[in-house]
Amino acid sequence: MSDNQNLDQELPRPKPARRRSREFALQGLYQWRVGGADAAAIEGHLPQLEDFAKADREFFVGLLRGVMGQGDALAERISRHIDRPFSELSPIEACVLMIGSFELINHPDTPYRVIINEAIELAKAFGGTDGHKYVNGVLDKVAGEVRPTEVAARRKQQGK
């Protein structure tokens, strides 16, 4: 193996634009939940950050405004599947769950497992030690509620 081949294998793959959008949306929603920032302030600040140009801006804005606009309804839906009041969740877990739930409801073109896996990655990168496990379990229940046919088909395919 040449040195160039070895070097290529060690370089991390670039993040897809939608993953970056989710990361920026999570940061913005955190500012909203913890600091009370509004969409205009968030949208004015985040594009100045490094790597924002590599994100899907339209997807970011849709997530940010969508979650903020449906915040109460999303929290209510999530609350049916958690073991404590929504207000007691860590801000990161709460925002990741809101993003995932929003996508499950409003992006039927994206497979539910992709949405859950993206939420797990967000929780691993930004949340507490085992927060990703909690996010996985909660979003799996939300998916069963909002996408019962898709979830049942996957479980049948897996023999569960």
Residue frames as a rotation matrix with the C-alpha (Angstrom) as fourth column:
MET 1
0.584 0.812 0.000 0.00
0.812 -0.584 0.000 0.00
0.000 0.000 -1.000 0.00
SER 2
-0.246 -0.672 0.699 1.36
0.615 -0.665 -0.424 3.40
0.750 0.326 0.576 -0.92
ASP 3
-0.841 -0.130 -0.525 1.57
0.509 -0.518 -0.687 6.30
-0.182 -0.845 0.502 1.51
ASN 4
-0.819 0.573 -0.025 -1.20
-0.534 -0.745 0.399 8.10
0.210 0.340 0.916 -0.39
GLN 5
-0.156 0.786 -0.598 -3.57
-0.017 0.603 0.797 5.14
0.988 0.134 -0.080 -0.03
ASN 6
-0.371 -0.056 -0.927 -2.86
0.864 0.346 -0.366 4.96
0.341 -0.937 -0.079 3.69
LEU 7
-0.974 -0.020 -0.226 -3.44
0.103 -0.926 -0.363 8.71
-0.203 -0.377 0.904 4.09
ASP 8
-0.594 0.799 -0.092 -6.75
-0.499 -0.276 0.822 8.51
0.631 0.534 0.562 2.21
GLN 9
-0.099 0.565 -0.819 -8.03
0.426 0.769 0.478 5.82
0.899 -0.301 -0.317 4.57
GLU 10
-0.549 -0.208 -0.809 -7.28
0.835 -0.098 -0.541 7.92
0.033 -0.973 0.228 7.64
LEU 11
-0.967 0.207 0.150 -9.16
-0.191 -0.975 0.113 11.03
0.170 0.080 0.982 6.53
PRO 12
-0.531 0.844 0.075 -12.69
0.294 0.266 -0.918 11.28
-0.795 -0.465 -0.389 7.91
ARG 13
-0.455 0.473 0.755 -15.48
0.859 0.011 0.511 11.44
0.234 0.881 -0.411 5.38
PRO 14
-0.951 0.155 0.267 -17.05
-0.181 -0.980 -0.077 14.88
0.250 -0.122 0.961 5.05
LYS 15
-0.616 0.788 -0.002 -20.41
0.272 0.210 -0.939 15.28
-0.739 -0.579 -0.343 6.74
PRO 16
-0.407 0.575 0.710 -23.44
0.876 0.026 0.481 15.36
0.259 0.818 -0.514 4.45
ALA 17
-0.774 0.107 0.624 -25.10
-0.028 -0.991 0.135 18.77
0.632 0.087 0.770 4.09
ARG 18
0.274 0.959 0.068 -28.28
-0.176 -0.020 0.984 17.63
0.946 -0.281 0.163 5.85
ARG 19
0.323 -0.232 -0.918 -26.34
0.867 0.461 0.188 16.35
0.380 -0.856 0.350 8.87
ARG 20
-0.782 -0.623 -0.007 -24.65
0.588 -0.734 -0.340 19.74
0.207 -0.270 0.940 9.13
SER 21
-0.421 0.719 0.553 -28.08
-0.246 -0.678 0.693 21.38
0.873 0.156 0.462 8.87
ARG 22
0.552 0.624 -0.553 -29.35
0.322 0.453 0.832 19.26
0.769 -0.637 0.049 11.73
GLU 23
-0.142 -0.695 -0.705 -26.32
0.975 0.027 -0.222 20.19
0.174 -0.718 0.674 13.84
PHE 24
-0.917 -0.178 0.357 -26.86
0.170 -0.984 -0.055 23.90
0.361 0.010 0.932 13.21
ALA 25
0.002 0.982 0.188 -30.60
-0.211 -0.184 0.960 23.53
0.978 -0.042 0.207 13.86
LEU 26
0.401 0.079 -0.913 -29.77
0.757 0.533 0.379 21.82
0.516 -0.842 0.154 17.17
GLN 27
-0.638 -0.700 -0.320 -27.50
0.766 -0.536 -0.355 24.71
0.076 -0.472 0.878 18.12
GLY 28
-0.753 0.415 0.511 -30.18
-0.182 -0.877 0.444 27.22
0.632 0.241 0.736 17.20
LEU 29
0.298 0.917 -0.263 -32.91
0.024 0.269 0.963 25.35
0.954 -0.294 0.058 19.06
TYR 30
-0.023 -0.411 -0.911 -30.66
0.958 0.250 -0.137 25.18
0.284 -0.877 0.388 22.11
GLN 31
-0.938 -0.322 0.132 -30.33
0.293 -0.935 -0.202 28.98
0.188 -0.151 0.971 21.95
TRP 32
-0.328 0.910 0.253 -34.12
-0.324 -0.361 0.874 29.18
0.887 0.205 0.414 21.69
ARG 33
0.454 0.576 -0.680 -34.88
0.357 0.581 0.731 26.84
0.817 -0.574 0.058 24.60
VAL 34
0.054 -0.530 -0.846 -32.12
0.995 0.102 0.000 27.96
0.086 -0.842 0.533 26.97
GLY 35
-0.764 -0.536 -0.359 -31.58
0.569 -0.822 0.017 31.59
-0.304 -0.191 0.933 26.04
GLY 36
0.125 0.933 -0.338 -34.95
0.487 -0.355 -0.798 32.59
-0.864 -0.065 -0.499 24.60
ALA 37
-0.745 -0.447 -0.495 -33.50
-0.199 -0.560 0.805 33.63
-0.636 0.698 0.328 21.23
ASP 38
0.420 0.905 -0.068 -35.97
-0.289 0.063 -0.955 34.05
-0.860 0.421 0.288 18.38
ALA 39
0.568 -0.135 0.812 -35.67
0.662 0.662 -0.353 32.64
-0.489 0.738 0.465 14.87
ALA 40
0.923 -0.204 0.327 -34.43
0.092 -0.708 -0.700 35.93
0.374 0.676 -0.635 13.39
ALA 41
0.563 -0.748 0.352 -31.58
-0.803 -0.394 0.447 36.21
-0.195 -0.535 -0.822 15.90
ILE 42
0.294 -0.424 0.857 -30.60
-0.037 0.891 0.453 32.57
-0.955 -0.165 0.247 15.41
GLU 43
0.676 0.021 0.736 -30.74
0.699 0.298 -0.650 32.80
-0.233 0.954 0.187 11.62
GLY 44
0.906 -0.364 0.215 -28.63
-0.250 -0.871 -0.423 35.94
0.341 0.330 -0.880 11.78
HIS 45
0.418 -0.762 0.495 -25.95
-0.817 -0.077 0.571 34.40
-0.397 -0.643 -0.655 14.00
LEU 46
0.450 -0.227 0.864 -25.48
0.007 0.968 0.251 30.82
-0.893 -0.107 0.437 12.81
PRO 47
0.929 -0.100 0.357 -24.62
0.369 0.171 -0.913 31.52
0.030 0.980 0.196 9.15
GLN 48
0.651 -0.735 0.193 -21.51
-0.686 -0.677 -0.265 33.32
0.325 0.040 -0.945 10.38
LEU 49
0.476 -0.453 0.754 -20.16
-0.501 0.565 0.656 30.13
-0.723 -0.690 0.043 11.89
GLU 50
-0.529 -0.771 -0.355 -17.48
-0.791 0.296 0.536 28.05
-0.309 0.564 -0.766 10.24
ASP 51
-0.978 0.030 0.208 -18.81
0.107 0.922 0.373 25.34
-0.180 0.387 -0.904 7.91
PHE 52
-0.169 0.979 -0.113 -22.33
-0.033 -0.120 -0.992 26.79
-0.985 -0.164 0.053 7.69
ALA 53
-0.069 0.096 -0.993 -21.82
-0.929 -0.368 0.029 27.22
-0.363 0.925 0.114 3.95
LYS 54
-0.863 -0.304 -0.404 -21.50
-0.436 0.852 0.291 23.41
0.256 0.427 -0.867 3.72
ALA 55
-0.690 0.692 0.209 -24.96
0.191 0.454 -0.870 22.93
-0.698 -0.561 -0.446 5.25
ASP 56
-0.543 0.665 0.512 -28.27
0.708 0.034 0.706 22.75
0.452 0.746 -0.489 3.37
ARG 57
-0.996 0.067 0.063 -29.58
-0.089 -0.868 -0.488 26.21
0.022 -0.492 0.870 4.31
GLU 58
-0.319 0.943 -0.093 -33.15
-0.679 -0.159 0.717 25.52
0.661 0.292 0.691 3.19
PHE 59
0.112 0.312 -0.943 -33.31
0.336 0.881 0.332 22.33
0.935 -0.354 -0.006 5.25
PHE 60
-0.747 -0.465 -0.475 -31.80
0.610 -0.197 -0.767 24.14
0.263 -0.863 0.431 8.26
VAL 61
-0.867 0.451 0.210 -34.34
-0.475 -0.876 -0.079 26.97
0.148 -0.169 0.974 8.08
GLY 62
-0.041 0.893 -0.448 -37.19
-0.458 0.382 0.803 24.46
0.888 0.239 0.394 7.67
LEU 63
-0.103 -0.072 -0.992 -36.09
0.669 0.733 -0.123 22.52
0.736 -0.676 -0.028 10.75
LEU 64
-0.909 -0.342 -0.239 -35.48
0.404 -0.577 -0.710 25.58
0.105 -0.742 0.662 12.88
ARG 65
-0.727 0.675 0.124 -38.71
-0.663 -0.737 0.128 27.40
0.178 0.011 0.984 12.03
GLY 66
-0.057 0.735 -0.675 -40.74
-0.299 0.633 0.714 24.19
0.952 0.243 0.184 11.92
VAL 67
-0.306 -0.115 -0.945 -39.67
0.739 0.597 -0.312 22.99
0.600 -0.794 -0.098 15.35
MET 68
-0.984 -0.063 -0.168 -40.09
0.156 -0.761 -0.630 26.45
-0.089 -0.646 0.758 16.85
GLY 69
-0.590 0.805 -0.064 -43.53
-0.719 -0.488 0.495 26.81
0.367 0.339 0.866 15.28
GLN 70
0.315 0.707 -0.633 -44.71
-0.316 0.708 0.632 23.36
0.895 0.000 0.446 16.37
GLY 71
-0.614 -0.768 0.183 -42.81
-0.406 0.108 -0.908 23.30
0.677 -0.631 -0.378 19.67
ASP 72
-0.389 0.519 0.761 -45.79
-0.880 0.034 -0.473 22.81
-0.271 -0.854 0.444 21.97
ALA 73
0.680 0.684 -0.264 -47.36
-0.733 0.637 -0.237 20.10
0.005 0.355 0.935 19.82
LEU 74
0.189 -0.703 -0.686 -44.02
-0.297 0.625 -0.722 18.30
0.936 0.340 -0.091 19.49
ALA 75
-0.734 -0.459 0.500 -43.42
-0.577 0.034 -0.816 18.45
0.357 -0.888 -0.290 23.24
GLU 76
0.063 0.858 0.510 -46.91
-0.933 0.232 -0.274 17.08
-0.353 -0.459 0.815 23.86
ARG 77
0.736 0.182 -0.652 -46.35
-0.517 0.773 -0.367 14.18
0.438 0.608 0.663 21.43
ILE 78
-0.222 -0.919 -0.327 -42.93
-0.262 0.379 -0.887 13.37
0.939 -0.111 -0.325 22.92
SER 79
-0.495 0.038 0.868 -44.34
-0.858 -0.182 -0.481 13.57
0.140 -0.983 0.122 26.47
ARG 80
0.617 0.787 0.024 -46.53
-0.786 0.613 0.080 10.54
0.048 -0.069 0.996 25.79
HIS 81
0.803 -0.346 -0.485 -43.39
0.089 0.875 -0.476 8.45
0.589 0.339 0.733 25.44
ILE 82
-0.256 -0.937 0.237 -41.05
-0.167 -0.199 -0.966 9.69
0.952 -0.287 -0.105 28.18
ASP 83
0.010 0.141 -0.990 -40.61
0.757 0.646 0.100 8.85
0.654 -0.750 -0.100 31.85
ARG 84
-0.386 -0.132 -0.913 -40.60
0.768 -0.595 -0.238 12.40
-0.512 -0.793 0.331 33.21
PRO 85
0.651 0.634 -0.417 -42.02
0.311 -0.724 -0.615 15.82
-0.692 0.271 -0.669 32.37
PHE 86
0.625 -0.376 0.684 -40.69
0.714 -0.079 -0.696 17.22
0.315 0.923 0.219 29.09
SER 87
0.797 -0.271 0.540 -39.37
-0.311 -0.950 -0.018 20.28
0.518 -0.154 -0.841 30.95
GLU 88
0.688 -0.540 0.484 -37.04
-0.455 0.199 0.868 18.01
-0.565 -0.818 -0.109 32.95
LEU 89
0.765 -0.461 0.450 -35.22
0.639 0.634 -0.436 16.64
-0.084 0.621 0.780 29.89
SER 90
-0.235 -0.871 -0.431 -31.76
0.524 -0.487 0.699 17.99
-0.819 -0.062 0.571 29.22
PRO 91
0.284 0.366 -0.886 -32.00
-0.435 -0.775 -0.459 20.84
-0.855 0.516 -0.061 26.69
ILE 92
-0.619 -0.567 -0.544 -29.95
-0.747 0.209 0.631 18.83
-0.244 0.797 -0.553 24.17
GLU 93
-0.895 0.319 0.313 -32.11
0.335 0.942 -0.002 15.70
-0.295 0.103 -0.950 24.44
ALA 94
0.023 0.957 -0.288 -35.27
0.337 -0.279 -0.899 17.79
-0.941 -0.077 -0.329 24.27
CYS 95
0.128 -0.020 -0.992 -34.09
-0.721 -0.688 -0.079 19.58
-0.681 0.725 -0.103 21.12
VAL 96
-0.864 -0.453 -0.218 -32.89
-0.484 0.634 0.603 16.36
-0.135 0.627 -0.767 19.46
LEU 97
-0.651 0.693 0.309 -36.24
0.546 0.710 -0.445 14.71
-0.528 -0.121 -0.841 20.21
MET 98
0.234 0.745 -0.625 -38.08
-0.016 -0.640 -0.768 17.71
-0.972 0.190 -0.138 18.80
ILE 99
-0.283 -0.411 -0.867 -36.01
-0.874 -0.262 0.410 17.68
-0.396 0.873 -0.285 15.60
GLY 100
-0.988 -0.133 0.079 -36.52
-0.099 0.935 0.340 13.93
-0.119 0.328 -0.937 15.19
SER 101
-0.346 0.934 0.093 -40.25
0.567 0.287 -0.772 14.12
-0.748 -0.214 -0.629 15.88
PHE 102
0.167 0.362 -0.917 -40.64
-0.435 -0.807 -0.398 17.06
-0.885 0.466 0.023 13.52
GLU 103
-0.595 -0.466 -0.655 -38.89
-0.788 0.179 0.589 15.15
-0.158 0.866 -0.474 10.75
LEU 104
-0.903 0.295 0.313 -40.93
0.276 0.956 -0.104 12.00
-0.329 -0.008 -0.944 11.38
ILE 105
-0.006 0.982 -0.189 -44.14
0.461 -0.165 -0.872 14.00
-0.887 -0.092 -0.452 11.02
ASN 106
0.564 0.303 -0.768 -43.18
-0.261 -0.817 -0.515 16.45
-0.783 0.491 -0.381 8.26
HIS 107
-0.153 -0.682 -0.715 -40.67
-0.971 -0.032 0.238 14.56
-0.185 0.731 -0.657 6.10
PRO 108
0.563 0.468 0.681 -42.40
-0.409 0.874 -0.263 11.32
-0.718 -0.131 0.684 5.09
ASP 109
0.854 -0.304 -0.422 -39.99
-0.368 0.220 -0.903 11.03
0.368 0.927 0.076 2.15
THR 110
-0.252 -0.953 0.166 -37.13
-0.795 0.106 -0.598 10.31
0.553 -0.283 -0.784 4.59
PRO 111
0.097 0.283 -0.954 -37.21
0.168 0.940 0.296 6.76
0.981 -0.189 0.044 6.00
TYR 112
0.855 0.335 0.396 -37.95
-0.289 -0.328 0.900 6.74
0.432 -0.883 -0.183 9.71
ARG 113
0.734 -0.641 -0.224 -34.79
0.655 0.583 0.481 4.75
-0.178 -0.499 0.848 10.51
VAL 114
-0.097 -0.763 0.639 -32.67
0.763 -0.470 -0.444 7.42
0.639 0.444 0.628 8.79
ILE 115
0.303 0.301 0.904 -34.31
-0.239 -0.895 0.377 10.11
0.923 -0.330 -0.199 10.92
ILE 116
0.996 0.076 0.047 -33.79
-0.067 0.285 0.956 8.13
0.059 -0.955 0.289 14.12
ASN 117
0.444 -0.896 -0.017 -30.17
0.896 0.444 -0.004 7.34
0.012 -0.013 1.000 13.22
GLU 118
-0.102 -0.445 0.890 -29.47
0.407 -0.835 -0.371 11.01
0.908 0.324 0.266 12.52
ALA 119
0.632 0.396 0.666 -30.99
-0.424 -0.542 0.725 11.93
0.649 -0.741 -0.175 15.89
ILE 120
0.909 -0.364 -0.202 -28.83
0.404 0.653 0.641 9.30
-0.101 -0.665 0.740 17.60
GLU 121
0.059 -0.937 0.344 -25.73
0.906 -0.094 -0.413 10.81
0.419 0.336 0.843 15.97
LEU 122
0.104 0.047 0.993 -26.73
-0.106 -0.993 0.058 14.28
0.989 -0.111 -0.098 17.19
ALA 123
0.908 0.302 0.291 -27.24
-0.316 0.036 0.948 12.96
0.276 -0.953 0.128 20.71
LYS 124
0.650 -0.741 -0.169 -23.88
0.759 0.625 0.181 11.17
-0.028 -0.247 0.969 20.65
ALA 125
-0.116 -0.756 0.644 -22.07
0.738 -0.500 -0.454 14.29
0.665 0.423 0.616 19.42
PHE 126
-0.379 0.020 0.925 -23.75
-0.194 -0.979 -0.059 16.88
0.905 -0.202 0.375 21.66
GLY 127
0.554 0.784 0.280 -25.58
-0.472 0.019 0.881 15.08
0.685 -0.621 0.381 24.47
GLY 128
0.274 -0.363 0.891 -24.80
-0.921 0.170 0.352 13.17
-0.279 -0.916 -0.287 27.61
THR 129
-0.631 -0.728 0.268 -23.13
-0.656 0.686 0.315 9.78
-0.413 0.022 -0.910 27.82
ASP 130
-0.823 0.356 0.443 -26.18
0.421 0.906 0.054 7.57
-0.381 0.231 -0.895 27.25
GLY 131
-0.308 0.737 -0.602 -28.56
-0.373 -0.676 -0.636 10.19
-0.875 0.028 0.483 25.89
HIS 132
-0.591 0.041 -0.806 -28.49
-0.802 0.082 0.592 8.58
0.090 0.996 -0.015 22.45
LYS 133
-0.934 0.277 -0.224 -30.06
0.289 0.957 -0.021 5.41
0.208 -0.084 -0.974 23.87
TYR 134
-0.455 0.787 -0.417 -32.91
0.367 -0.261 -0.893 7.43
-0.812 -0.559 -0.170 25.35
VAL 135
-0.322 0.267 -0.908 -33.39
-0.725 -0.686 0.055 9.34
-0.609 0.676 0.415 22.09
ASN 136
-0.870 -0.056 -0.489 -33.48
-0.395 0.672 0.626 6.06
0.294 0.738 -0.607 20.16
GLY 137
-0.811 0.559 -0.174 -36.14
0.576 0.711 -0.403 4.54
-0.102 -0.427 -0.898 22.41
VAL 138
-0.276 0.726 -0.630 -38.37
0.128 -0.622 -0.773 7.61
-0.953 -0.294 0.079 22.47
LEU 139
-0.362 0.116 -0.925 -38.19
-0.825 -0.502 0.260 8.29
-0.434 0.857 0.277 18.73
ASP 140
-0.973 0.065 -0.221 -38.88
-0.047 0.885 0.463 4.63
0.226 0.461 -0.858 17.99
LYS 141
-0.509 0.834 -0.215 -42.15
0.697 0.253 -0.671 5.01
-0.505 -0.491 -0.710 19.94
VAL 142
-0.140 0.425 -0.895 -42.97
-0.319 -0.874 -0.365 8.29
-0.937 0.235 0.258 18.19
ALA 143
-0.746 -0.193 -0.637 -42.31
-0.663 0.129 0.738 6.63
-0.060 0.973 -0.224 14.82
GLY 144
-0.898 0.440 -0.011 -44.67
0.440 0.898 0.008 3.79
0.014 0.002 -1.000 15.74
GLU 145
-0.197 0.843 -0.501 -47.35
0.498 -0.354 -0.792 6.38
-0.844 -0.405 -0.350 16.44
VAL 146
0.151 0.257 -0.955 -46.90
-0.453 -0.840 -0.298 8.66
-0.878 0.478 -0.010 13.41
ARG 147
-0.143 -0.244 -0.959 -45.69
-0.977 0.187 0.098 6.08
0.155 0.952 -0.265 10.85
PRO 148
0.129 0.222 0.966 -47.31
-0.653 0.753 -0.086 2.82
-0.747 -0.620 0.242 11.92
THR 149
0.963 0.269 0.007 -47.37
-0.165 0.608 -0.777 1.26
-0.213 0.747 0.630 8.45
GLU 150
0.478 -0.859 -0.183 -43.69
-0.521 -0.110 -0.846 1.94
0.707 0.499 -0.500 7.77
VAL 151
-0.253 -0.562 0.787 -42.63
-0.967 0.156 -0.199 0.71
-0.011 -0.812 -0.583 11.23
ALA 152
0.424 0.501 0.755 -44.76
-0.500 0.824 -0.266 -2.44
-0.755 -0.265 0.600 10.97
ALA 153
0.957 -0.092 -0.274 -43.35
-0.218 0.393 -0.893 -3.22
0.190 0.915 0.356 7.51
ARG 154
0.071 -0.996 0.045 -39.77
-0.738 -0.083 -0.670 -2.90
0.671 0.014 -0.741 8.76
ARG 155
-0.222 -0.130 0.966 -40.44
-0.895 0.422 -0.148 -5.06
-0.388 -0.897 -0.209 11.81
LYS 156
0.772 0.541 0.333 -42.10
-0.328 0.789 -0.520 -7.70
-0.544 0.292 0.786 9.64
GLN 157
0.738 -0.567 -0.365 -39.12
-0.380 0.098 -0.920 -7.60
0.557 0.818 -0.143 7.27
GLN 158
-0.276 -0.892 0.358 -36.78
-0.807 0.013 -0.591 -8.13
0.522 -0.452 -0.723 10.25
GLY 159
-0.203 0.265 -0.943 -38.92
0.150 0.960 0.237 -10.94
0.968 -0.094 -0.234 11.61
LYS 160
-0.989 -0.139 0.051 -39.91
-0.016 -0.240 -0.971 -9.16
0.147 -0.961 0.235 14.82
